[in-house]
C-alpha cells in the first residue's frame, strides 16, 4: 500500500517501481492508467449562479493542472474518459 501525505507530490511511477522490492512484477510498457475528465460548460438552462460566474468557473476548470503531470504518469499509457457537465 502506498500513502501520500497532504504536502507530498504523488509519484505513481516511483511507487510502482517500489513494487519490485516486494517481488511484485510491474511492466510499465504493458500498464494502462485510466483517468476521468469532466468538462464544465456554462448553461442558461439551470437557475442558480449568474452566467458570468458560471463562465468564470468553467474557464478556471479548463485551466486546472493535468492529473497526468500531477501523478507523474507516462502520457502514452493514459486513457482518459470524459463527460460534459452543464452548470
ABEGO torsion letter per residue (X at the ends): XBBBBAABBBBAAAAAAAAAAAGBBBBAAABBBBBBBBBBBBBAABBEBBAAAAAAAAAAAAABBBAAAAAGBBAAABBBBBBBBBX
